[in-house]
């Protein structure tokens, strides 16, 4: 189980409330303290990214801000060329450990499905 629900429910989006509840359940802080803790962590990550810093979380991945230069885009309806101004974008690069865990879970579910289909 992850975040207090079965792994088969993969369509659900994990929200701040879910994170706060997980901290409350697993760490033992009060709900108010859990909420404040989650907000503090998210604020720290956001502040670092705003400054252009890379946030690297071991065994999870890295959040980075990349600069994109100006380029010419095209309006899909009219075909008119439109300049796209330079901007910064946030990128997440998962760690090798996270990739392995995701793929191991996928293979486990895939193997179960294949075996069930073979038996039918």
Secondary structure, DSSP 8 states (H G I E B T S, - for coil): -BTTB-TT-TT----HHHHHHHHHHHH---HHHHHHHHHHHHHHHHHHHHTT--EEETTTEEEEEEEE--EEEE-TTT--EEEE--EEEEEEEE-HHHHHHHHHHHHHHHHHHHHHHHH-
